[in-house]
Amino acid sequence: MKLAKYIWPTWRGWIILASAIIWFFISLVNQTLFAFLLASFSAALCLVSFASALFSLRGIKVRRAPSGDANVGQIISLPLEIINLHRRRRQDLIVQEELFCTPEKLSLHVLPPLPRKGKTILDRRVLAVHRGEFKLNEVVLRSGDPAGLFFRERRFSLPAPLVIYPPQLPISDLFLHKYEASPASTGQPISTAGTSQDFYGVREYNINDAMRYIHWRSSARHGKLMVKEFERNAVAAAAILVDAQEQFVSKALLSNLEYQIQAAASIAAHCAGLYCSLSFAAGGSKLRLSPPKAAASARQNILYNLAAIKPGNVALLPALNALLPMLSKNTVVFCLSLSDSPALRLALDALLHAGMDVRWCLAPRQSFSAKKEKVQEKPAAITRESILKPIHVSPETNLEQALNLAMTI
C-alpha cells in the first residue's frame, strides 16, 4: 500500500511541519528559549496528530447492504453498513466510491460521528445517468486527527454487481396487428378477427378478415356476414433488431445508439403486457441473441442485453441472420439501425416477401451529431428499387410516432 493512500499531511499539516523545522534551526542558531519552545510545541503537535490519525480508522468495518438495479434517470439507493467495534466515539468520516453510472463518477458522502460499539446505515442515493453493467468494488473511508494536520485513508474491497437499464418510455399502442391502422372508435379492446385467444364478440365482416372466422349463425340472423372478434391483447410474435456497429455511432451526449436502445427497451416493455412471443438480436462488441419466448418472460433478459450493449465491429446483418431461422411467418420485426446499406435493404425486403411485417427506424450518425458531419454516401450496389423505406429519426423525433409511421412505409 502506498504511503499517500494510507496517511498523509494536509496543507495545514505541511505548514506546521515546516514551522517546526524552521523554529528548530532558529533555536540552534540563536539558542533562545522562545524559538526552542515553538519548535518543541510544533513537533509535539505533529506527533500527536500523526498518532491520532493513524488509529482513527482502527476497529471500523464496512459492509454493503442489499440494493437493487435501476433505470437511467432513476434515483438508486446504495446503502452501506458501517460498524464501530471500539468503545470510543468516532469523529465524522468521509465515504467515497467510484460510480461510473453517475454524472460526477465519484460519490462523496459525509458520515456523522459513530456511537460507541454501534453501527449505522449510510443510505447513499445517487442519480443514474449512464446505462450499463457495472462492477462495484472499493469503498474508501477517510478520516484524520482533530487538529486536521493529517488524513488517513482505508480501502475496503466490497465487490458487487450493478445493472443500470436503459429508460423505457410509455407507449400507448404500436398497432401490432397486421391489418390494424387506428384504435377502435368506441375505445373498446378489439382486434382483427382471429388474432388472439380470448373471445370478445361478433362484428360485421370486412375485406381483411379470413373466411374461417365467419360466425355463420350470427350471419344468418343479421342477414350479412359477421365474424368472431377477439380481445386486442395479443400478437403472434415480435422481434427487435438493434444495430451497434461502432463506426456509425455518433459522439453526441444523446447518441443515435442510445436513442435506438431506448426505443428497443420501450418496445420490450410494451410487448411484455401482451400475450405474444418476443425475440431479440443485436450486434456491437459481440453478437447478442435472445430466442423467441413469452414476452413477459423475455423482457428481463432483453433489457439486460440492452444495458450491456457496447459499440463494436459486429454488424446488424449477422445478428439478423442468426435470429432469422427462429422467426415465424407472421412476426412483426422492429429494425433499429444506425446506417443504411444495400445488403440490409435486401435482407429486410426478403422478410417482407416471407410474410413478415417490418418496421424500420434509421438513426443516421449525422442527425445526432453536434456538428453536422459530411458523410460520403456510397453508390447503391443493387439494381432494383428497394420495397421498404426507413423512417429517419433524430433526437427530437417522438418515439411512438416514429414506430407507428414505420408501419405505413
C-alpha positions as CSV (number, residue, x, y, z in Angstrom):
1,M,0.0,0.0,0.0
2,K,1.4,3.4,-1.0
3,L,2.0,5.9,1.8
4,A,-0.2,8.5,0.1
5,K,-3.1,6.1,0.3
6,Y,-2.5,5.4,3.9
7,I,-1.7,8.5,5.9
8,W,-0.5,11.9,4.6
9,P,-0.3,15.6,5.8
10,T,-3.0,18.1,4.9
11,W,-2.0,21.6,3.7
12,R,-2.3,22.7,7.3
13,G,0.0,19.8,8.4
14,W,2.6,20.8,5.9
15,I,2.7,24.3,7.4
16,I,3.0,23.1,11.0
17,L,5.8,20.6,9.9
18,A,7.6,23.4,8.1
19,S,7.3,25.8,11.0
20,A,8.6,23.1,13.4
21,I,11.7,22.5,11.3
22,I,12.3,26.3,10.8
23,W,12.0,27.1,14.5
24,F,14.3,24.1,15.3
25,F,17.1,25.6,13.2
26,I,16.4,29.0,14.6
27,S,16.8,27.7,18.1
28,L,20.1,26.1,17.1
29,V,21.4,29.3,15.7
30,N,20.1,31.8,18.3
31,Q,19.8,29.5,21.2
32,T,16.7,31.3,22.6
33,L,14.1,29.7,24.8
34,F,11.2,31.1,22.8
35,A,12.4,29.5,19.5
36,F,13.0,26.2,21.3
37,L,9.5,26.2,22.8
38,L,7.9,26.9,19.5
39,A,9.9,24.2,17.8
40,S,9.0,21.7,20.6
41,F,5.3,22.6,20.5
42,S,5.1,22.3,16.7
43,A,6.9,18.9,16.8
44,A,4.7,17.6,19.6
45,L,1.5,18.7,17.9
46,C,2.6,16.9,14.7
47,L,3.5,13.7,16.6
48,V,0.2,13.6,18.5
49,S,-1.8,14.4,15.3
50,F,0.0,11.7,13.4
51,A,-0.8,9.1,16.1
52,S,-4.4,10.2,16.3
53,A,-4.9,10.0,12.5
54,L,-3.0,6.6,12.4
55,F,-5.6,5.0,14.7
56,S,-8.6,6.9,13.6
57,L,-10.0,4.1,11.4
58,R,-8.9,1.2,13.6
59,G,-11.8,-1.1,14.5
60,I,-14.2,0.0,11.8
61,K,-15.8,-2.4,9.4
62,V,-17.8,-1.7,6.3
63,R,-20.4,-3.9,4.6
64,R,-22.7,-3.5,1.6
65,A,-26.4,-3.5,2.4
66,P,-28.8,-5.0,-0.1
67,S,-29.5,-2.8,-3.1
68,G,-31.3,-3.3,-6.4
69,D,-30.9,-2.2,-10.0
70,A,-32.4,0.8,-11.7
71,N,-33.2,2.5,-15.0
72,V,-31.5,5.5,-16.4
73,G,-33.0,8.7,-14.9
74,Q,-33.9,7.0,-11.6
75,I,-32.5,7.6,-8.1
76,I,-30.8,4.4,-7.0
77,S,-30.0,3.6,-3.3
78,L,-26.6,2.1,-2.5
79,P,-26.6,1.7,1.3
80,L,-23.5,0.8,3.4
81,E,-23.5,-0.6,6.9
82,I,-20.6,0.9,8.9
83,I,-19.7,-0.7,12.3
84,N,-17.6,0.8,15.1
85,L,-16.1,-2.1,17.1
86,H,-14.4,0.1,19.7
87,R,-15.8,1.7,22.9
88,R,-14.9,5.2,21.9
89,R,-16.9,7.6,19.8
90,R,-15.6,8.3,16.3
91,Q,-15.5,11.6,14.5
92,D,-17.0,12.4,11.1
93,L,-15.9,10.2,8.2
94,I,-15.9,10.8,4.5
95,V,-17.1,7.8,2.4
96,Q,-16.1,7.8,-1.3
97,E,-16.6,5.4,-4.1
98,E,-16.2,5.4,-7.9
99,L,-19.7,5.1,-9.5
100,F,-19.4,5.4,-13.3
101,C,-23.2,5.4,-13.7
102,T,-23.5,8.9,-12.1
103,P,-22.7,12.3,-13.6
104,E,-19.8,13.0,-11.2
105,K,-18.3,9.5,-11.5
106,L,-17.2,9.8,-7.8
107,S,-19.6,9.6,-4.9
108,L,-18.7,11.5,-1.7
109,H,-20.8,11.4,1.5
110,V,-20.1,12.6,5.0
111,L,-20.9,10.1,7.7
112,P,-21.9,11.6,11.1
113,P,-19.9,10.5,14.3
114,L,-20.2,6.8,15.0
115,P,-21.5,5.8,18.5
116,R,-19.6,3.5,20.8
117,K,-19.9,-0.1,19.9
118,G,-22.6,0.9,17.4
119,K,-23.4,0.7,13.7
120,T,-25.1,3.0,11.2
121,I,-26.6,2.7,7.7
122,L,-25.4,5.3,5.2
123,D,-28.2,5.5,2.7
124,R,-26.4,6.8,-0.4
125,R,-28.8,8.0,-3.1
126,V,-27.4,8.8,-6.5
127,L,-28.9,9.6,-9.9
128,A,-28.2,7.0,-12.6
129,V,-27.5,8.7,-15.9
130,H,-25.5,6.0,-17.8
131,R,-26.7,2.5,-18.6
132,G,-24.5,-0.5,-18.4
133,E,-23.3,-3.4,-16.3
134,F,-21.0,-2.1,-13.6
135,K,-18.9,-3.8,-11.0
136,L,-18.7,-2.0,-7.7
137,N,-15.5,-2.7,-5.8
138,E,-13.6,-0.4,-3.5
139,V,-15.1,1.8,-0.8
140,V,-12.7,4.4,0.7
141,L,-13.1,5.7,4.2
142,R,-11.3,8.9,5.0
143,S,-10.6,10.3,8.5
144,G,-7.9,12.3,10.3
145,D,-7.0,13.9,13.6
146,P,-9.0,16.6,15.4
147,A,-6.5,19.3,14.5
148,G,-6.7,18.5,10.8
149,L,-3.0,18.1,10.3
150,F,-3.1,14.5,8.8
151,F,-5.6,12.4,7.0
152,R,-5.9,8.7,6.8
153,E,-7.5,6.6,4.1
154,R,-8.5,2.9,4.3
155,R,-9.8,0.9,1.4
156,F,-12.4,-1.9,1.7
157,S,-12.9,-4.4,-1.1
158,L,-16.6,-4.9,-1.4
159,P,-17.3,-6.4,-4.9
160,A,-20.9,-6.2,-6.1
161,P,-22.7,-6.1,-9.5
162,L,-24.9,-3.2,-10.5
163,V,-27.0,-3.0,-13.7
164,I,-28.5,0.2,-15.0
165,Y,-31.1,-0.5,-17.6
166,P,-32.0,1.9,-20.4
167,P,-35.0,4.2,-20.0
168,Q,-38.4,2.8,-21.0
169,L,-40.8,5.3,-22.4
170,P,-44.5,4.6,-22.2
171,I,-46.1,3.6,-25.5
172,S,-49.9,3.7,-25.7
173,D,-50.1,1.5,-28.8
174,L,-47.8,0.0,-31.5
175,F,-50.7,-1.3,-33.7
176,L,-49.0,-4.7,-33.8
177,H,-51.8,-6.5,-35.7
178,K,-51.2,-6.8,-39.3
179,Y,-54.3,-5.0,-40.5
180,E,-54.8,-2.6,-37.7
181,A,-54.4,1.1,-38.6
182,S,-56.1,3.0,-35.8
183,P,-57.6,2.5,-32.4
184,A,-61.3,1.4,-32.2
185,S,-63.7,4.3,-32.4
186,T,-65.6,3.0,-29.4
187,G,-62.4,2.7,-27.3
188,Q,-63.1,-1.0,-26.7
189,P,-60.3,-3.5,-26.8
190,I,-61.0,-5.1,-30.1
191,S,-58.7,-6.6,-32.8
192,T,-58.6,-8.1,-36.2
193,A,-60.7,-11.3,-36.2
194,G,-58.8,-14.3,-35.0
195,T,-55.6,-12.6,-33.9
196,S,-55.6,-13.7,-30.3
197,Q,-57.1,-16.2,-27.9
198,D,-59.9,-14.5,-25.8
199,F,-63.3,-14.3,-27.5
200,Y,-64.8,-10.8,-27.3
201,G,-67.9,-10.9,-29.6
202,V,-69.0,-10.7,-33.2
203,R,-69.0,-7.8,-35.7
204,E,-69.5,-7.2,-39.3
205,Y,-67.2,-8.8,-41.8
206,N,-64.6,-6.7,-43.6
207,I,-62.3,-7.5,-46.5
208,N,-59.3,-8.1,-44.4
209,D,-60.9,-10.9,-42.3
210,A,-60.3,-14.5,-43.0
211,M,-63.3,-16.6,-44.1
212,R,-62.7,-19.2,-41.4
213,Y,-63.6,-16.7,-38.7
214,I,-67.1,-16.1,-40.1
215,H,-69.8,-16.8,-37.5
216,W,-72.5,-18.4,-39.7
217,R,-75.3,-18.4,-37.1
218,S,-75.0,-14.6,-36.5
219,S,-74.6,-14.0,-40.2
220,A,-78.0,-15.8,-40.8
221,R,-79.6,-13.8,-38.0
222,H,-78.4,-10.4,-39.2
223,G,-78.7,-11.1,-43.0
224,K,-75.0,-10.2,-43.6
225,L,-71.6,-11.7,-42.9
226,M,-70.4,-11.5,-39.3
227,V,-67.1,-12.6,-37.9
228,K,-65.8,-13.6,-34.4
229,E,-63.8,-10.9,-32.7
230,F,-61.2,-11.4,-30.0
231,E,-59.6,-9.3,-27.3
232,R,-56.9,-7.0,-28.7
233,N,-54.2,-8.0,-26.3
234,A,-52.1,-10.4,-28.4
235,V,-49.9,-10.7,-31.4
236,A,-48.3,-13.8,-32.7
237,A,-44.7,-12.7,-32.5
238,A,-42.4,-9.6,-32.4
239,A,-38.7,-9.3,-32.9
240,I,-36.3,-6.4,-32.1
241,L,-33.1,-5.8,-34.1
242,V,-30.5,-3.3,-32.7
243,D,-27.5,-2.0,-34.7
244,A,-24.5,-1.1,-32.5
245,Q,-21.7,-1.0,-35.1
246,E,-19.0,1.3,-33.8
247,Q,-18.2,3.2,-37.0
248,F,-21.8,4.5,-37.2
249,V,-22.2,5.7,-33.6
250,S,-22.4,9.4,-33.1
251,K,-20.3,11.2,-30.4
252,A,-23.1,13.5,-29.0
253,L,-24.5,13.3,-25.5
254,L,-27.6,11.6,-26.7
255,S,-26.1,9.3,-29.4
256,N,-28.0,7.5,-32.1
257,L,-27.1,4.3,-30.4
258,E,-28.7,5.4,-27.1
259,Y,-31.8,6.5,-28.9
260,Q,-32.2,3.1,-30.6
261,I,-31.5,1.3,-27.3
262,Q,-34.2,3.4,-25.6
263,A,-36.6,2.5,-28.4
264,A,-35.8,-1.2,-28.1
265,A,-36.4,-1.1,-24.3
266,S,-39.7,0.7,-24.8
267,I,-40.9,-1.9,-27.3
268,A,-39.9,-4.7,-25.0
269,A,-41.7,-3.1,-22.0
270,H,-44.8,-2.6,-24.2
271,C,-44.9,-6.2,-25.5
272,A,-44.4,-7.6,-22.0
273,G,-48.0,-6.6,-21.4
274,L,-49.3,-8.5,-24.4
275,Y,-49.8,-12.3,-24.9
276,C,-47.1,-12.6,-27.6
277,S,-43.6,-14.0,-28.1
278,L,-40.7,-11.7,-28.3
279,S,-37.1,-12.2,-29.6
280,F,-34.1,-10.0,-29.8
281,A,-30.8,-9.7,-31.7
282,A,-28.0,-7.1,-31.7
283,G,-24.5,-6.5,-32.9
284,G,-21.8,-4.3,-31.4
285,S,-18.9,-5.7,-29.3
286,K,-20.4,-9.2,-29.7
287,L,-23.4,-10.9,-31.1
288,R,-26.3,-10.8,-28.6
289,L,-29.3,-13.1,-29.2
290,S,-32.5,-13.9,-27.3
291,P,-34.6,-16.6,-28.9
292,P,-38.4,-16.2,-29.1
293,K,-40.3,-16.8,-25.8
294,A,-43.2,-15.3,-24.0
295,A,-42.7,-11.5,-23.9
296,A,-43.3,-11.3,-20.2
297,S,-40.5,-13.8,-19.6
298,A,-38.2,-12.5,-22.3
299,R,-38.3,-8.9,-21.1
300,Q,-35.7,-9.1,-18.3
301,N,-33.2,-10.8,-20.5
302,I,-33.7,-8.4,-23.3
303,L,-33.3,-5.4,-21.0
304,Y,-30.1,-6.8,-19.6
305,N,-28.7,-7.3,-23.1
306,L,-29.7,-3.7,-24.0
307,A,-28.0,-2.4,-20.8
308,A,-24.8,-4.3,-21.6
309,I,-24.5,-3.4,-25.3
310,K,-21.3,-1.7,-26.3
311,P,-20.3,-0.5,-29.8
312,G,-18.1,-2.9,-31.7
313,N,-17.4,-4.5,-35.1
314,V,-20.4,-6.9,-35.3
315,A,-22.8,-5.6,-37.8
316,L,-26.6,-5.9,-37.8
317,L,-26.8,-8.3,-40.7
318,P,-25.1,-11.2,-39.0
319,A,-27.4,-10.7,-36.0
320,L,-30.4,-10.8,-38.3
321,N,-29.2,-13.9,-40.0
322,A,-28.7,-15.6,-36.6
323,L,-32.2,-14.8,-35.5
324,L,-34.0,-15.4,-38.8
325,P,-34.3,-19.3,-38.6
326,M,-36.2,-18.8,-35.3
327,L,-38.8,-16.3,-36.6
328,S,-42.3,-17.4,-37.6
329,K,-44.0,-16.1,-40.7
330,N,-46.3,-13.6,-39.0
331,T,-43.6,-11.9,-36.9
332,V,-43.5,-8.1,-36.6
333,V,-39.9,-7.1,-36.9
334,F,-38.6,-3.8,-35.5
335,C,-35.3,-2.9,-37.2
336,L,-33.5,-0.2,-35.3
337,S,-30.4,0.6,-37.4
338,L,-27.7,3.2,-37.4
339,S,-26.9,3.0,-41.1
340,D,-28.4,2.0,-44.5
341,S,-26.8,-0.5,-46.8
342,P,-27.9,-2.4,-49.9
343,A,-27.4,-5.7,-48.1
344,L,-29.6,-4.7,-45.2
345,R,-32.3,-3.5,-47.6
346,L,-32.3,-6.8,-49.4
347,A,-32.5,-8.8,-46.2
348,L,-35.4,-6.7,-44.9
349,D,-37.2,-6.9,-48.3
350,A,-36.8,-10.7,-48.0
351,L,-38.6,-10.6,-44.7
352,L,-41.5,-8.7,-46.3
353,H,-41.7,-11.3,-49.1
354,A,-41.8,-14.0,-46.4
355,G,-44.9,-12.5,-44.9
356,M,-43.4,-10.6,-42.0
357,D,-44.3,-7.0,-41.0
358,V,-41.1,-5.0,-41.0
359,R,-40.8,-1.6,-39.2
360,W,-37.5,0.1,-40.0
361,C,-36.3,3.1,-38.0
362,L,-33.0,4.6,-39.2
363,A,-30.9,6.9,-36.9
364,P,-28.1,8.2,-39.0
365,R,-25.0,9.5,-37.3
366,Q,-25.1,12.9,-38.8
367,S,-28.6,13.6,-37.4
368,F,-27.3,13.0,-33.8
369,S,-24.0,15.0,-34.1
370,A,-23.5,18.4,-32.5
371,K,-21.7,19.4,-35.7
372,K,-23.2,18.2,-38.9
373,E,-20.9,15.6,-40.4
374,K,-20.4,15.3,-44.1
375,V,-20.9,11.6,-44.8
376,Q,-19.9,10.4,-48.2
377,E,-22.6,8.1,-49.5
378,K,-21.5,5.0,-51.4
379,P,-23.5,4.2,-54.6
380,A,-26.1,1.5,-54.2
381,A,-25.0,-2.0,-55.3
382,I,-28.5,-3.2,-56.1
383,T,-30.1,-2.8,-59.5
384,R,-33.8,-2.8,-58.4
385,E,-35.5,-0.3,-56.1
386,S,-36.0,-1.4,-52.5
387,I,-39.6,-2.1,-51.4
388,L,-39.0,-1.0,-47.8
389,K,-38.2,2.6,-46.9
390,P,-36.8,3.6,-43.4
391,I,-38.2,6.3,-41.1
392,H,-35.3,8.7,-40.4
393,V,-35.2,9.7,-36.7
394,S,-33.4,12.5,-34.9
395,P,-33.1,13.4,-31.2
396,E,-36.3,15.5,-31.5
397,T,-38.4,12.6,-33.0
398,N,-41.2,11.3,-31.0
399,L,-40.5,7.6,-30.4
400,E,-44.1,6.3,-30.6
401,Q,-44.9,8.3,-33.7
402,A,-41.7,7.1,-35.5
403,L,-42.5,3.4,-34.7
404,N,-46.1,3.8,-36.0
405,L,-45.0,5.7,-39.1
406,A,-42.6,2.9,-39.9
407,M,-45.6,0.7,-40.3
408,T,-47.0,2.8,-43.2
409,I,-43.8,3.0,-45.3
